[in-house]
Amino acid sequence: MEGKQKMNSETVGKVLKEQDKRGDLVCAMCLSPHALKMHGIGYNCKITSYPSLKNELKNSYKYSNAPVVVDDNLVTSRGPGTAAYFALKIIELLIDKTTSKNVAESMLIT
């Protein structure tokens, strides 16, 4: 199954909707924000993605070109080059800012 087909699957939609309903973090980077749109997650929230999805997402979301965007429980990032910052933001949200900072320092990310 191709990536986009997997994102459109009923199973993916069910998991995303359950996470969102519980208020758990819903995290998506690169092309995966497409799945958020396909399953109606976070409409009108601020979001980012891989640049090629901008036109697809900009009418349903407040699109940003920022490397990482957090809006309520939705965390999005642009792509492979922003993956470390995406991970550090998730650590910050799940644990705390100090832990995120310590991980960043150990990875030589300033």
PyRosetta script that sets phi, psi and omega in degrees:
from pyrosetta import init, pose_from_sequence

init()
pose = pose_from_sequence("MEGKQKMNSETVGKVLKEQDKRGDLVCAMCLSPHALKMHGIGYNCKITSYPSLKNELKNSYKYSNAPVVVDDNLVTSRGPGTAAYFALKIIELLIDKTTSKNVAESMLIT")
pose.set_psi(1, 132.5)
pose.set_omega(1, 178.6)
pose.set_phi(2, -71.3)
pose.set_psi(2, 158.4)
pose.set_omega(2, -177.2)
pose.set_phi(3, -53.9)
pose.set_psi(3, -46.5)
pose.set_omega(3, -177.6)
pose.set_phi(4, -66.6)
pose.set_psi(4, -35.3)
pose.set_omega(4, 177.0)
pose.set_phi(5, -65.0)
pose.set_psi(5, -40.8)
pose.set_omega(5, 178.5)
pose.set_phi(6, -62.6)
pose.set_psi(6, -41.2)
pose.set_omega(6, 179.7)
pose.set_phi(7, -63.6)
pose.set_psi(7, -30.4)
pose.set_omega(7, -179.3)
pose.set_phi(8, -84.8)
pose.set_psi(8, -2.7)
pose.set_omega(8, -174.4)
pose.set_phi(9, -67.3)
pose.set_psi(9, 152.2)
pose.set_omega(9, 178.7)
pose.set_phi(10, -60.3)
pose.set_psi(10, -38.2)
pose.set_omega(10, -179.2)
pose.set_phi(11, -63.8)
pose.set_psi(11, -45.9)
pose.set_omega(11, 178.1)
pose.set_phi(12, -60.6)
pose.set_psi(12, -45.3)
pose.set_omega(12, 178.7)
pose.set_phi(13, -59.4)
pose.set_psi(13, -43.0)
pose.set_omega(13, -179.9)
pose.set_phi(14, -62.5)
pose.set_psi(14, -46.2)
pose.set_omega(14, -179.7)
pose.set_phi(15, -62.9)
pose.set_psi(15, -47.3)
pose.set_omega(15, -179.9)
pose.set_phi(16, -60.4)
pose.set_psi(16, -44.4)
pose.set_omega(16, -179.1)
pose.set_phi(17, -65.7)
pose.set_psi(17, -38.4)
pose.set_omega(17, 177.7)
pose.set_phi(18, -65.3)
pose.set_psi(18, -44.8)
pose.set_omega(18, 178.1)
pose.set_phi(19, -59.7)
pose.set_psi(19, -47.2)
pose.set_omega(19, -177.9)
pose.set_phi(20, -63.5)
pose.set_psi(20, -43.4)
pose.set_omega(20, -179.3)
pose.set_phi(21, -61.1)
pose.set_psi(21, -37.7)
pose.set_omega(21, 179.0)
pose.set_phi(22, -76.7)
pose.set_psi(22, -12.2)
pose.set_omega(22, -176.6)
pose.set_phi(23, 82.4)
pose.set_psi(23, 12.5)
pose.set_omega(23, 176.1)
pose.set_phi(24, -69.3)
pose.set_psi(24, 159.4)
pose.set_omega(24, 174.7)
pose.set_phi(25, -61.8)
pose.set_psi(25, 137.0)
pose.set_omega(25, 171.7)
pose.set_phi(26, -117.9)
pose.set_psi(26, 112.2)
pose.set_omega(26, -172.3)
pose.set_phi(27, -115.8)
pose.set_psi(27, 135.5)
pose.set_omega(27, -179.2)
pose.set_phi(28, -148.6)
pose.set_psi(28, 136.1)
pose.set_omega(28, 176.5)
pose.set_phi(29, -135.2)
pose.set_psi(29, 163.5)
pose.set_omega(29, 177.0)
pose.set_phi(30, 63.6)
pose.set_psi(30, -116.4)
pose.set_omega(30, -179.5)
pose.set_phi(31, -91.1)
pose.set_psi(31, -10.2)
pose.set_omega(31, -174.9)
pose.set_phi(32, -68.2)
pose.set_psi(32, -17.8)
pose.set_omega(32, 171.5)
pose.set_phi(33, -58.0)
pose.set_psi(33, -18.4)
pose.set_omega(33, 173.4)
pose.set_phi(34, -56.5)
pose.set_psi(34, -39.9)
pose.set_omega(34, 179.9)
pose.set_phi(35, -64.1)
pose.set_psi(35, -36.3)
pose.set_omega(35, 178.1)
pose.set_phi(36, -60.7)
pose.set_psi(36, -44.8)
pose.set_omega(36, 179.9)
pose.set_phi(37, -65.6)
pose.set_psi(37, -44.9)
pose.set_omega(37, -177.9)
pose.set_phi(38, -60.4)
pose.set_psi(38, -28.6)
pose.set_omega(38, -175.9)
pose.set_phi(39, -110.5)
pose.set_psi(39, 11.9)
pose.set_omega(39, 173.1)
pose.set_phi(40, 69.2)
pose.set_psi(40, 33.7)
pose.set_omega(40, -178.4)
pose.set_phi(41, -95.4)
pose.set_psi(41, 126.9)
pose.set_omega(41, 170.9)
pose.set_phi(42, 68.2)
pose.set_psi(42, 25.4)
pose.set_omega(42, 178.6)
pose.set_phi(43, -52.8)
pose.set_psi(43, 141.7)
pose.set_omega(43, -179.3)
pose.set_phi(44, 73.0)
pose.set_psi(44, 1.7)
pose.set_omega(44, 174.1)
pose.set_phi(45, -80.2)
pose.set_psi(45, 161.6)
pose.set_omega(45, 173.0)
pose.set_phi(46, -75.7)
pose.set_psi(46, 137.5)
pose.set_omega(46, -172.8)
pose.set_phi(47, -150.7)
pose.set_psi(47, 158.1)
pose.set_omega(47, 169.6)
pose.set_phi(48, -136.6)
pose.set_psi(48, 170.8)
pose.set_omega(48, -178.6)
pose.set_phi(49, -167.8)
pose.set_psi(49, -178.6)
pose.set_omega(49, 170.9)
pose.set_phi(50, -59.7)
pose.set_psi(50, 137.8)
pose.set_omega(50, -173.4)
pose.set_phi(51, -51.1)
pose.set_psi(51, -32.3)
pose.set_omega(51, -177.5)
pose.set_phi(52, -67.1)
pose.set_psi(52, -14.1)
pose.set_omega(52, 178.5)
pose.set_phi(53, -92.5)
pose.set_psi(53, -7.3)
pose.set_omega(53, -173.9)
pose.set_phi(54, -50.3)
pose.set_psi(54, -51.3)
pose.set_omega(54, -177.6)
pose.set_phi(55, -62.8)
pose.set_psi(55, -33.9)
pose.set_omega(55, 179.1)
pose.set_phi(56, -69.6)
pose.set_psi(56, -32.5)
pose.set_omega(56, -172.2)
pose.set_phi(57, -97.8)
pose.set_psi(57, -24.0)
pose.set_omega(57, -168.5)
pose.set_phi(58, -64.5)
pose.set_psi(58, -20.6)
pose.set_omega(58, 178.6)
pose.set_phi(59, -86.5)
pose.set_psi(59, -18.0)
pose.set_omega(59, -178.9)
pose.set_phi(60, -104.2)
pose.set_psi(60, -15.7)
pose.set_omega(60, -175.9)
pose.set_phi(61, -135.4)
pose.set_psi(61, 165.8)
pose.set_omega(61, 170.5)
pose.set_phi(62, -88.3)
pose.set_psi(62, 96.7)
pose.set_omega(62, -171.9)
pose.set_phi(63, -76.8)
pose.set_psi(63, 137.7)
pose.set_omega(63, 178.3)
pose.set_phi(64, -128.7)
pose.set_psi(64, 149.6)
pose.set_omega(64, 174.2)
pose.set_phi(65, -94.1)
pose.set_psi(65, 8.1)
pose.set_omega(65, 179.7)
pose.set_phi(66, -63.8)
pose.set_psi(66, 151.9)
pose.set_omega(66, -179.0)
pose.set_phi(67, -64.0)
pose.set_psi(67, -37.4)
pose.set_omega(67, 178.9)
pose.set_phi(68, -139.4)
pose.set_psi(68, 135.8)
pose.set_omega(68, -179.6)
pose.set_phi(69, -128.8)
pose.set_psi(69, 133.5)
pose.set_omega(69, 174.6)
pose.set_phi(70, -119.8)
pose.set_psi(70, 127.5)
pose.set_omega(70, 174.1)
pose.set_phi(71, -139.2)
pose.set_psi(71, 107.8)
pose.set_omega(71, -175.2)
pose.set_phi(72, 58.1)
pose.set_psi(72, -120.4)
pose.set_omega(72, -178.6)
pose.set_phi(73, -95.8)
pose.set_psi(73, 6.7)
pose.set_omega(73, -178.2)
pose.set_phi(74, -98.3)
pose.set_psi(74, 124.7)
pose.set_omega(74, 179.1)
pose.set_phi(75, -123.5)
pose.set_psi(75, 122.4)
pose.set_omega(75, -179.3)
pose.set_phi(76, -130.0)
pose.set_psi(76, 157.5)
pose.set_omega(76, -180.0)
pose.set_phi(77, -146.8)
pose.set_psi(77, 161.8)
pose.set_omega(77, -170.1)
pose.set_phi(78, -78.0)
pose.set_psi(78, -41.5)
pose.set_omega(78, -176.3)
pose.set_phi(79, 172.0)
pose.set_psi(79, -163.6)
pose.set_omega(79, -174.9)
pose.set_phi(80, -53.5)
pose.set_psi(80, -38.8)
pose.set_omega(80, -178.6)
pose.set_phi(81, -70.4)
pose.set_psi(81, -14.7)
pose.set_omega(81, 179.9)
pose.set_phi(82, -110.5)
pose.set_psi(82, 6.5)
pose.set_omega(82, -174.7)
pose.set_phi(83, -59.4)
pose.set_psi(83, -41.2)
pose.set_omega(83, -179.1)
pose.set_phi(84, -64.7)
pose.set_psi(84, -41.9)
pose.set_omega(84, 179.4)
pose.set_phi(85, -67.7)
pose.set_psi(85, -35.6)
pose.set_omega(85, 175.0)
pose.set_phi(86, -60.5)
pose.set_psi(86, -49.3)
pose.set_omega(86, -179.9)
pose.set_phi(87, -62.5)
pose.set_psi(87, -42.3)
pose.set_omega(87, 179.7)
pose.set_phi(88, -64.5)
pose.set_psi(88, -37.2)
pose.set_omega(88, 177.6)
pose.set_phi(89, -66.0)
pose.set_psi(89, -40.0)
pose.set_omega(89, 178.3)
pose.set_phi(90, -64.5)
pose.set_psi(90, -42.2)
pose.set_omega(90, 176.4)
pose.set_phi(91, -59.3)
pose.set_psi(91, -44.8)
pose.set_omega(91, 178.7)
pose.set_phi(92, -58.3)
pose.set_psi(92, -44.1)
pose.set_omega(92, -177.4)
pose.set_phi(93, -72.9)
pose.set_psi(93, -35.4)
pose.set_omega(93, -178.5)
pose.set_phi(94, -84.1)
pose.set_psi(94, -32.1)
pose.set_omega(94, -176.7)
pose.set_phi(95, -115.5)
pose.set_psi(95, -84.5)
pose.set_omega(95, 175.4)
pose.set_phi(96, -172.5)
pose.set_psi(96, 169.4)
pose.set_omega(96, -176.7)
pose.set_phi(97, -65.1)
pose.set_psi(97, -37.2)
pose.set_omega(97, -179.9)
pose.set_phi(98, -62.3)
pose.set_psi(98, -44.6)
pose.set_omega(98, 179.0)
pose.set_phi(99, -63.2)
pose.set_psi(99, -42.8)
pose.set_omega(99, 178.1)
pose.set_phi(100, -60.3)
pose.set_psi(100, -43.5)
pose.set_omega(100, 179.1)
pose.set_phi(101, -63.3)
pose.set_psi(101, -42.7)
pose.set_omega(101, 179.3)
pose.set_phi(102, -63.5)
pose.set_psi(102, -42.0)
pose.set_omega(102, 177.7)
pose.set_phi(103, -63.5)
pose.set_psi(103, -44.5)
pose.set_omega(103, 179.4)
pose.set_phi(104, -58.9)
pose.set_psi(104, -45.1)
pose.set_omega(104, 179.8)
pose.set_phi(105, -63.4)
pose.set_psi(105, -40.5)
pose.set_omega(105, -179.9)
pose.set_phi(106, -67.6)
pose.set_psi(106, -22.8)
pose.set_omega(106, 178.0)
pose.set_phi(107, -95.1)
pose.set_psi(107, 3.3)
pose.set_omega(107, -178.7)
pose.set_phi(108, 63.6)
pose.set_psi(108, 33.5)
pose.set_omega(108, 176.0)
pose.set_phi(109, -100.1)
pose.set_psi(109, 123.9)
pose.set_omega(109, -178.6)
pose.set_phi(110, -110.1)
pose.dump_pdb("model.pdb")
